[in-house]
Amino acid sequence: MTKRRTPDVLTDLLDLKNKRVADIGCGDGALTRLMTRQGATVIGLDTNPKQLEKAQSAEPAGKETYGTGGAEDLPFENSSMDVIVFSNSLHHVPVDLQDKALEEAARVLKPGGYIFISEPLAEGPHFEMQQPYHDETEVRARAYEAIGRADMHGLKQVQEIFFTGTSRHKDFETYRERTLRTNPTRKDKFLETENQVRANFERVGIKTEEGFLFDQPMRVNLLRKA
């Protein structure tokens, strides 16, 4: 598969200028700020207070805003958004709420609006490295099944794209800190399997002067509201 970055795929597929965008599961806000620089009015939502704190403390790209909210109960009016983005976040929604998340996205989307969903596949070096404490095989499969049912919410698939993304970590300690900060619910499992994760990190990571690189096969599904 071609090596690409999710933000580049997003900006290649969608014209964001003057669009109202919701970034669901925005994390540290990096993509929210990128879309703001593309001319969009963006609100990033997340349920992790530490991630929101990091997003809000970053240098603003413009007038982006952030708020607390889950995908299954979006705090937006009907037909108020041009674009909804789930970047590496749909599979983090509880399995029994993934259909509801897409239903909510369709509700707040304007007719003709788009839903951009970027998801990692359950394969590749990055997946293998973290699998001992964070095996998402099942939840990623269930998220894809929910996308396949999107037509029941009035959503039609426009495009499906596969590519290989790359993540970079300076060293294992940096990766460890970020993991424990962004995924506090997995702390116990991570600490329990830390030696195995460290061994995987050093075995499958590609060492460079800037740190360790890990390939991750990705899929993007672009949906459109009728």
Backbone bond lengths (Angstrom), bond angles and torsions (degrees), N, CA, C in turn:
res aa  C-N    CA-C-N  psi(-1)  N-CA   C-N-CA  omega(-1)  CA-C   N-CA-C  phi
1 M - - - 1.465 - - 1.525 110.27 -
2 T 1.302 116.45 149.22 1.458 122.41 177.87 1.524 110.73 -66.05
3 K 1.324 116.86 140.50 1.454 120.60 176.31 1.532 109.62 -83.91
4 R 1.336 115.04 124.91 1.452 120.93 180.00 1.523 109.16 -145.96
5 R 1.313 114.80 169.87 1.465 120.94 174.30 1.523 109.14 -109.94
6 T 1.315 115.99 140.60 1.460 119.88 -179.54 1.529 112.25 -54.67
7 P 1.343 120.27 -43.89 1.463 119.44 178.39 1.527 112.91 -58.77
8 D 1.335 116.74 -36.62 1.462 119.76 179.47 1.528 111.10 -68.52
9 V 1.323 116.63 -38.93 1.464 120.18 176.54 1.519 109.55 -62.74
10 L 1.318 116.88 -43.04 1.464 121.81 179.70 1.527 111.78 -59.54
11 T 1.323 115.97 -50.07 1.460 118.63 -176.56 1.527 112.34 -73.75
12 D 1.333 117.45 -22.18 1.462 120.12 174.09 1.534 110.97 -72.30
13 L 1.311 116.32 -35.61 1.464 120.56 -175.37 1.525 113.31 -83.33
14 L 1.339 116.47 -32.51 1.463 119.61 -170.14 1.529 111.79 -127.60
15 D 1.320 115.25 138.50 1.455 121.88 170.72 1.527 106.85 -88.04
16 L 1.306 117.02 112.06 1.464 121.59 -173.76 1.530 113.94 -94.61
17 K 1.315 117.04 -6.65 1.472 119.26 -175.89 1.519 110.92 -61.76
18 N 1.330 115.09 128.39 1.471 123.32 178.25 1.527 113.08 64.78
19 K 1.324 116.83 18.20 1.461 120.61 177.88 1.529 110.16 -95.86
20 R 1.317 114.73 148.66 1.465 120.66 174.38 1.524 107.30 -96.27
21 V 1.339 116.16 121.24 1.461 121.34 -169.51 1.531 110.96 -126.63
22 A 1.333 115.77 139.11 1.463 121.64 171.72 1.526 108.19 -111.76
23 D 1.326 116.72 123.92 1.456 123.56 179.04 1.529 107.12 -101.69
24 I 1.340 116.37 101.22 1.460 121.42 -172.63 1.522 109.80 -89.18
25 G 1.338 115.67 120.86 1.457 120.14 -173.39 1.512 109.65 76.95
26 C 1.328 116.05 53.44 1.476 121.49 -169.30 1.519 113.49 -74.36
27 G 1.327 118.08 -14.55 1.464 119.67 179.93 1.509 112.19 60.13
28 D 1.328 116.79 -128.78 1.469 120.51 -177.47 1.523 113.48 -81.38
29 G 1.336 116.81 3.63 1.461 120.57 173.57 1.511 115.81 85.52
30 A 1.335 118.28 6.81 1.470 119.96 -176.79 1.527 111.29 -60.32
31 L 1.326 117.32 -44.71 1.463 119.91 -179.07 1.523 110.63 -72.93
32 T 1.311 117.54 -34.47 1.466 121.42 175.61 1.522 110.28 -57.67
33 R 1.312 116.12 -44.56 1.465 120.18 -179.51 1.526 111.13 -69.90
34 L 1.318 117.57 -37.78 1.463 119.91 177.81 1.523 110.78 -61.51
35 M 1.321 117.09 -44.91 1.461 120.11 179.95 1.521 111.54 -66.87
36 T 1.330 116.43 -32.02 1.461 120.03 174.89 1.521 110.40 -63.17
37 R 1.332 116.04 -41.92 1.468 119.54 178.12 1.519 112.01 -66.45
38 Q 1.331 116.81 -20.41 1.465 121.10 176.70 1.525 111.58 -82.97
39 G 1.319 117.70 0.44 1.461 121.35 176.27 1.509 115.31 100.25
40 A 1.332 117.78 7.81 1.457 121.05 -179.70 1.528 110.79 -89.10
41 T 1.326 115.18 156.98 1.458 122.30 169.05 1.526 106.43 -98.16
42 V 1.328 116.66 111.52 1.460 120.69 -167.35 1.516 111.57 -120.86
43 I 1.328 115.23 137.29 1.462 121.26 168.27 1.521 107.85 -118.95
44 G 1.324 116.22 126.44 1.452 121.30 178.17 1.518 110.46 -98.72
45 L 1.316 116.46 132.95 1.465 121.52 177.95 1.518 110.01 -115.99
46 D 1.317 115.99 143.41 1.456 120.77 174.00 1.526 108.06 -155.52
47 T 1.336 115.07 158.59 1.466 120.03 178.14 1.521 111.64 -103.03
48 N 1.342 116.85 -4.13 1.458 121.61 -177.92 1.527 109.41 -97.28
49 P 1.337 117.95 110.11 1.469 119.54 -176.69 1.520 114.02 -61.91
50 K 1.339 118.29 -32.33 1.459 120.38 179.27 1.519 110.82 -68.07
51 Q 1.333 116.95 -38.62 1.460 120.08 177.64 1.530 110.45 -68.07
52 L 1.332 117.11 -41.25 1.466 120.05 178.17 1.525 111.31 -63.96
53 E 1.317 116.16 -38.09 1.467 119.90 177.68 1.524 110.64 -61.96
54 K 1.322 116.10 -40.81 1.468 119.68 178.63 1.526 110.48 -67.28
55 A 1.339 116.72 -41.15 1.465 120.48 179.16 1.525 111.23 -62.16
56 Q 1.321 116.23 -44.06 1.458 120.89 -176.48 1.521 112.64 -72.74
57 S 1.340 117.29 -22.36 1.461 120.26 -179.72 1.525 112.69 -88.55
58 A 1.336 117.28 -9.25 1.467 121.11 179.79 1.528 110.41 -73.73
59 E 1.333 115.37 157.73 1.464 120.62 176.54 1.525 109.13 -62.85
60 P 1.342 118.80 121.91 1.466 120.11 -177.79 1.518 112.41 -63.84
61 A 1.321 115.68 146.56 1.460 120.92 175.15 1.518 110.36 -90.22
62 G 1.306 116.65 -15.99 1.461 122.56 -176.99 1.514 108.53 177.33
63 K 1.325 115.48 -126.08 1.460 119.81 -178.41 1.518 112.48 -108.00
64 E 1.333 116.77 29.53 1.464 119.29 176.54 1.528 110.49 -62.45
65 T 1.330 115.21 150.85 1.457 121.13 178.49 1.525 109.09 -130.23
66 Y 1.324 115.00 164.74 1.457 120.78 -178.96 1.525 109.66 -134.64
67 G 1.324 114.86 153.78 1.448 119.47 178.37 1.516 111.45 -156.72
68 T 1.315 115.24 166.08 1.457 121.38 177.86 1.524 109.08 -91.61
69 G 1.325 115.93 130.67 1.461 118.58 179.29 1.508 112.00 -179.76
70 G 1.330 115.60 146.19 1.448 121.20 177.46 1.515 111.27 -99.35
71 A 1.320 116.54 154.68 1.462 121.65 -175.75 1.515 112.75 -63.91
72 E 1.325 117.07 -26.10 1.467 120.05 -176.11 1.530 113.11 -82.17
73 D 1.352 117.46 -4.17 1.474 120.91 -179.34 1.519 108.01 -151.11
74 L 1.331 116.31 74.21 1.459 121.06 -173.94 1.526 111.60 -73.97
75 P 1.320 117.71 136.08 1.471 121.21 -176.81 1.529 112.69 -87.15
76 F 1.333 116.24 48.04 1.457 121.42 -178.35 1.518 110.08 -128.12
77 E 1.328 115.47 154.52 1.463 120.70 177.86 1.523 110.91 -74.72
78 N 1.319 115.72 160.73 1.463 121.15 176.26 1.530 110.23 -57.20
79 S 1.327 116.28 140.60 1.471 122.75 173.35 1.526 112.71 51.62
80 S 1.335 115.86 44.68 1.470 119.72 -176.66 1.528 113.74 -110.43
81 M 1.338 117.85 -6.54 1.456 121.25 -176.00 1.525 111.29 -120.59
82 D 1.329 115.38 145.31 1.468 120.69 175.45 1.523 111.46 -88.34
83 V 1.333 115.84 -33.28 1.467 121.27 -176.15 1.530 109.32 -141.67
84 I 1.332 116.21 136.91 1.460 122.74 171.41 1.527 107.11 -116.67
85 V 1.322 116.89 132.03 1.465 121.57 -178.73 1.526 110.27 -118.15
86 F 1.312 115.50 126.44 1.465 122.53 168.65 1.527 106.01 -115.39
87 S 1.306 118.23 95.72 1.456 121.13 179.60 1.524 108.83 -101.63
88 N 1.330 114.98 104.93 1.464 120.97 -179.80 1.526 111.15 59.18
89 S 1.325 116.97 35.38 1.464 118.46 -173.71 1.530 114.70 -131.38
90 L 1.329 119.60 -22.56 1.467 119.31 -175.80 1.527 111.15 -61.44
91 H 1.337 117.19 -39.70 1.465 118.90 -178.93 1.522 112.46 -71.71
92 H 1.335 118.09 -10.73 1.459 120.80 175.02 1.523 112.05 -82.48
93 V 1.321 116.64 -14.42 1.466 120.37 174.54 1.530 107.81 -71.57
94 P 1.335 118.93 135.77 1.464 119.63 177.57 1.526 111.08 -49.30
95 V 1.326 116.53 138.70 1.467 121.62 -173.23 1.518 111.87 -52.22
96 D 1.325 117.74 -41.94 1.458 120.13 -176.81 1.528 113.32 -74.55
97 L 1.342 116.53 -2.14 1.466 120.76 179.21 1.526 112.64 -117.30
98 Q 1.328 117.70 2.55 1.463 119.64 -177.53 1.526 112.18 -66.90
99 D 1.337 117.91 -39.93 1.466 119.53 175.13 1.519 110.66 -62.87
100 K 1.328 116.29 -40.30 1.462 120.73 179.03 1.530 110.77 -63.45
101 A 1.340 116.47 -36.90 1.462 120.04 178.61 1.523 111.30 -61.68
102 L 1.331 117.04 -42.85 1.461 119.88 178.59 1.528 111.14 -71.17
103 E 1.319 116.62 -33.76 1.465 119.88 175.45 1.528 110.45 -62.95
104 E 1.334 116.12 -42.54 1.464 120.83 178.13 1.528 110.62 -65.01
105 A 1.318 116.96 -42.17 1.463 119.99 178.39 1.520 110.72 -60.05
106 A 1.328 116.46 -41.86 1.467 120.56 178.47 1.526 110.70 -65.40
107 R 1.323 116.47 -37.22 1.475 120.40 -179.61 1.523 111.57 -61.43
108 V 1.323 116.99 -45.63 1.465 119.44 -174.19 1.523 112.38 -85.29
109 L 1.326 116.92 -8.43 1.455 120.84 -178.36 1.532 110.87 -82.02
110 K 1.314 115.90 139.95 1.462 120.30 174.07 1.532 109.86 -70.91
111 P 1.319 118.87 152.54 1.470 120.16 172.84 1.532 110.03 -55.69
112 G 1.323 115.99 132.89 1.453 120.40 -176.84 1.511 113.82 86.18
113 G 1.331 116.72 -3.45 1.454 120.82 179.35 1.522 112.53 -77.68
114 Y 1.331 116.24 168.38 1.465 121.36 -173.30 1.531 112.29 -120.53
115 I 1.319 114.27 148.30 1.466 122.11 169.39 1.520 107.39 -115.54
116 F 1.315 116.18 121.72 1.455 123.33 178.90 1.522 107.75 -104.42
117 I 1.334 116.40 118.58 1.467 121.14 -177.84 1.519 108.86 -121.87
118 S 1.319 115.97 114.84 1.466 121.71 176.00 1.523 108.14 -109.62
119 E 1.338 116.42 126.60 1.462 121.13 -176.15 1.525 110.50 -135.91
120 P 1.338 117.48 140.23 1.461 120.16 173.50 1.524 110.52 -77.66
121 L 1.321 116.42 144.43 1.460 120.47 174.24 1.535 109.29 -83.12
122 A 1.313 116.47 157.66 1.463 121.25 -179.15 1.527 110.09 -85.57
123 E 1.324 114.97 61.71 1.463 121.80 -179.18 1.519 108.60 -165.65
124 G 1.330 116.00 167.23 1.458 120.82 176.12 1.519 113.03 97.98
125 P 1.336 117.42 167.17 1.461 122.48 -175.53 1.528 114.73 -57.54
126 H 1.330 118.00 -43.18 1.465 119.45 -178.22 1.520 110.85 -65.53
127 F 1.325 116.45 -42.62 1.460 120.88 176.87 1.526 110.50 -61.78
128 E 1.330 116.55 -44.77 1.464 121.22 -178.84 1.527 110.98 -63.78
129 M 1.316 116.83 -38.42 1.459 120.76 -179.04 1.527 111.47 -61.19
130 Q 1.332 117.37 -43.69 1.456 119.89 -174.44 1.532 114.22 -95.84
131 Q 1.317 117.07 -1.60 1.463 121.07 -174.96 1.533 114.29 -56.74
132 P 1.350 120.65 -35.52 1.466 119.07 -178.32 1.526 114.10 -56.93
133 Y 1.327 118.01 -34.26 1.461 119.86 -178.78 1.528 113.01 -112.66
134 H 1.318 116.61 -8.35 1.466 118.95 -169.94 1.523 110.17 -148.34
135 D 1.320 115.98 62.20 1.463 121.29 -178.52 1.531 109.26 -85.01
136 E 1.335 115.32 103.18 1.464 120.81 -175.90 1.535 112.92 -100.18
137 T 1.308 117.08 22.23 1.461 120.20 -178.85 1.524 111.22 -52.52
138 E 1.317 117.16 -49.31 1.461 121.58 -175.28 1.527 112.08 -68.99
139 V 1.322 118.23 -49.17 1.464 119.96 -174.89 1.527 111.63 -67.90
140 R 1.339 117.03 -33.29 1.466 118.99 177.51 1.528 110.27 -68.51
141 A 1.325 117.22 -37.59 1.462 120.47 176.90 1.522 110.88 -65.65
142 R 1.325 117.07 -41.65 1.461 120.10 -179.62 1.538 111.05 -66.69
143 A 1.337 117.48 -36.12 1.464 120.34 177.29 1.524 110.83 -63.03
144 Y 1.332 116.34 -40.18 1.464 120.08 178.80 1.526 110.71 -66.42
145 E 1.311 116.94 -36.62 1.465 120.24 176.31 1.527 110.49 -64.44
146 A 1.331 116.97 -39.15 1.466 120.07 177.76 1.529 110.86 -63.53
147 I 1.332 116.53 -40.01 1.469 120.17 176.40 1.526 109.89 -60.96
148 G 1.330 116.73 -38.68 1.463 120.91 178.82 1.514 113.66 -65.50
149 R 1.333 117.03 -18.45 1.467 121.37 177.47 1.526 112.32 -99.88
150 A 1.326 117.39 10.95 1.465 120.57 -173.22 1.519 113.32 -62.89
151 D 1.334 116.64 -22.09 1.471 118.50 -179.40 1.517 111.99 -63.14
152 M 1.326 118.13 -23.43 1.461 119.23 179.92 1.535 111.39 -72.70
153 H 1.329 116.63 -9.60 1.468 121.48 175.21 1.528 111.43 -104.28
154 G 1.320 117.26 9.91 1.455 120.70 -178.92 1.508 113.31 81.66
155 L 1.338 116.62 24.25 1.461 121.97 -178.70 1.523 109.85 -112.24
156 K 1.313 116.17 137.13 1.457 121.54 178.50 1.523 109.74 -119.71
157 Q 1.322 116.72 137.47 1.458 119.47 177.84 1.526 110.84 -74.14
158 V 1.326 115.07 128.60 1.456 122.14 178.33 1.523 110.54 -94.65
159 Q 1.335 115.56 -39.14 1.458 119.01 -173.67 1.531 109.72 -158.50
160 E 1.329 115.39 147.65 1.467 122.42 172.39 1.519 107.40 -130.61
161 I 1.324 116.09 127.78 1.456 122.10 -174.46 1.524 109.66 -129.00
162 F 1.316 116.69 136.06 1.459 122.05 174.95 1.528 108.90 -114.22
163 F 1.319 116.44 139.54 1.460 121.36 178.65 1.523 108.66 -157.72
164 T 1.306 116.52 173.79 1.461 121.78 177.84 1.518 109.52 -111.51
165 G 1.315 115.23 119.79 1.452 120.35 174.03 1.520 109.86 -93.67
166 T 1.323 115.89 168.42 1.460 121.24 179.79 1.518 109.57 -135.77
167 S 1.321 115.91 130.88 1.462 119.84 173.52 1.523 109.00 -108.65
168 R 1.322 116.00 148.71 1.462 121.30 -178.83 1.525 109.01 -124.55
169 H 1.315 116.06 133.88 1.463 121.97 175.41 1.522 108.07 -130.49
170 K 1.319 116.74 130.80 1.465 121.28 -177.04 1.524 111.49 -56.33
171 D 1.324 115.48 -45.89 1.465 121.18 178.23 1.524 107.43 -163.59
172 F 1.314 116.90 177.36 1.462 119.81 -176.74 1.528 111.32 -64.40
173 E 1.318 117.57 -36.89 1.464 119.72 -178.59 1.524 111.15 -63.94
174 T 1.333 116.69 -38.45 1.470 120.43 177.22 1.523 110.12 -65.91
175 Y 1.322 115.92 -43.56 1.468 120.37 176.96 1.519 110.47 -60.99
176 R 1.315 117.02 -43.02 1.466 122.07 -179.78 1.526 110.94 -60.05
177 E 1.329 116.88 -46.60 1.471 120.99 -178.98 1.514 111.45 -61.43
178 R 1.337 116.08 -44.71 1.454 120.31 -178.75 1.526 111.04 -65.74
179 T 1.320 115.81 -40.72 1.456 119.77 -179.34 1.523 111.33 -63.21
180 L 1.314 117.27 -45.93 1.462 120.81 -178.45 1.531 111.38 -68.95
181 R 1.335 117.27 -27.18 1.469 120.14 178.39 1.518 111.64 -77.71
182 T 1.333 116.57 -43.16 1.463 119.42 -174.02 1.517 113.03 -87.26
183 N 1.335 117.11 -20.11 1.471 120.62 -177.89 1.529 110.84 -129.11
184 P 1.331 117.90 63.65 1.469 119.80 -175.22 1.524 113.33 -61.98
185 T 1.323 118.44 -26.09 1.464 120.17 -179.15 1.525 111.84 -71.27
186 R 1.337 116.79 -16.00 1.457 120.07 -179.41 1.525 112.61 -101.95
187 K 1.319 116.54 10.53 1.459 120.86 -175.20 1.526 111.98 -57.85
188 D 1.337 117.01 -50.17 1.462 120.16 -176.04 1.527 111.35 -61.04
189 K 1.334 116.51 -44.07 1.458 120.24 -179.43 1.525 110.68 -66.26
190 F 1.319 116.80 -38.69 1.462 120.18 178.42 1.530 110.47 -62.25
191 L 1.322 116.62 -48.41 1.458 120.10 -178.48 1.527 111.27 -64.28
192 E 1.315 116.43 -33.40 1.460 121.30 179.19 1.530 111.61 -66.49
193 T 1.324 116.14 -35.23 1.473 120.80 -175.10 1.524 112.27 -110.35
194 E 1.327 117.44 15.00 1.474 121.21 -171.46 1.515 113.37 -55.79
195 N 1.313 118.17 -42.16 1.470 119.95 -178.60 1.521 111.57 -62.52
196 Q 1.329 116.29 -39.61 1.466 120.15 178.93 1.521 111.00 -69.04
197 V 1.339 115.92 -40.96 1.466 119.95 178.61 1.533 109.90 -63.14
198 R 1.325 116.59 -42.58 1.467 120.41 178.61 1.528 110.72 -60.86
199 A 1.337 116.01 -42.68 1.470 119.80 179.14 1.524 110.81 -63.34
200 N 1.342 117.26 -41.32 1.460 121.19 177.00 1.523 110.88 -63.71
201 F 1.320 115.79 -42.00 1.470 122.08 -179.97 1.525 110.03 -55.56
202 E 1.321 116.04 -47.73 1.460 120.40 -176.99 1.524 112.09 -76.12
203 R 1.338 117.26 -24.82 1.468 120.55 -177.61 1.522 112.42 -81.88
204 V 1.328 118.43 -45.10 1.473 120.00 -173.61 1.523 112.97 -98.88
205 G 1.342 117.72 -13.99 1.466 119.85 178.83 1.519 111.17 -74.46
206 I 1.307 115.74 145.16 1.463 121.76 175.95 1.529 107.42 -96.13
207 K 1.322 116.67 114.06 1.456 120.57 -175.56 1.527 110.96 -80.26
208 T 1.328 115.83 129.21 1.460 122.24 176.33 1.528 108.21 -130.46
209 E 1.331 116.03 178.35 1.464 119.58 178.40 1.516 111.79 -65.77
210 E 1.344 116.58 -26.15 1.460 120.92 -178.41 1.514 113.17 -91.09
211 G 1.327 117.59 -8.03 1.456 119.78 -178.12 1.516 111.28 139.50
212 F 1.313 115.57 -157.90 1.462 121.87 -178.60 1.529 110.06 -104.90
213 L 1.333 116.56 132.71 1.461 122.37 179.95 1.525 109.76 -105.29
214 F 1.339 114.92 141.51 1.460 121.72 179.05 1.522 109.25 -133.63
215 D 1.326 116.46 119.10 1.461 120.33 175.72 1.523 110.17 -74.42
216 Q 1.344 115.23 144.64 1.460 121.41 177.75 1.531 109.73 -140.85
217 P 1.341 118.32 108.76 1.466 119.95 174.60 1.528 110.85 -58.43
218 M 1.329 115.78 137.66 1.460 122.09 -174.82 1.525 110.82 -129.89
219 R 1.325 114.90 161.27 1.465 121.39 174.11 1.523 108.59 -137.61
220 V 1.309 115.66 137.33 1.474 121.52 173.38 1.517 108.57 -116.98
221 N 1.323 116.02 131.64 1.459 122.56 171.80 1.516 108.42 -116.68
222 L 1.308 116.70 122.72 1.462 122.41 177.26 1.517 108.23 -104.99
223 L 1.333 115.95 118.30 1.457 122.86 -179.18 1.523 109.76 -111.93
224 R 1.319 115.43 151.67 1.468 120.58 179.78 1.519 109.95 -129.76
225 K 1.318 116.00 137.51 1.464 121.14 176.85 1.513 109.61 -83.48
226 A 1.302 117.09 130.90 1.468 121.54 -179.42 1.532 110.96 -63.68
